[in-house]
């Protein structure tokens, strides 16, 4: 019995793979089966997002014992991470073809049912495809196109279904962001420097982030030191500018330039969510003894506490 069952399954797949001649029923009177991308439209995706779509089959009252489907996508903007079976063909099935080609943007998937085929077969999900939006993906609406779909019924006859394709849309929605500016770019001993840091959460959800502020002095061997690091909870529509007053002391006899850098990072992964930087110069009013860059950083840290 099991041997006969397996032979039947293999026959189905052979028909699908070789396009051997088979009877193609006329469904014009009773309604034509369909193979669809669902949801038909996936909106609001951003670079780095992961999303899934289903390949859904409506047998229109017929039995479905196997399916062979090819889906094309734009490989320049997304990559397919996986394809897995849905519930259409039951729990016992054979996966004969699983080809994910992220270079050419093609997924080819073939499944066959093990066991008897219910007639009619209920509408269900043939496959679940998981995609990831590439980090450099441009904005736009892109197609998920079913380029080929062949079903077989309980008698191993072909069913050529109607195809309904899908789309997905990538947008650059403004999310969490941080900026830093200084009131001017040239400072000397005795000046007051105003460092303005703006943090905003324009989303509708509370965000938990890590605030980072550091300074880099390129002329001092690109010396870099942290100035402040603290976790922050940003409620929806949060938008605040914090002004830090720093008195420029005698910071040495040499001119130098420095860069203030700020970032919001993920508290768990430390991945940068938003980054900004601003450049400023120090010119001493008088030239006395040299001062270490470490002592300058200590003065700045005391001022911003």
Secondary structure, DSSP 8 states (H G I E B T S, - for coil): -HHHHHHHHHHHHHHHHHT----B---TTT---EEEEESSEEEEE-TT-EEEEEEEEE-TT----EEEEEEE--TTTEEEEEEEE-STT-SSEEEEEEEEETTTTEEEEEEEE-S---SS---EEEEEEEEEE-TT--SEEEEEEEEEEEEE-TTS-EE--EEE-EEEEE------EEEEEES-SEE-TT-EEEEEEEEEE-SSS-EEEEEEEEEEEGGGTSEEEEEEEEEEEE-TTEEEEEEEEEE-----SS-EEEEEEEEEEETTT--EEEEEEEEEEE--SS--S---HHHHHHHHHHHH-
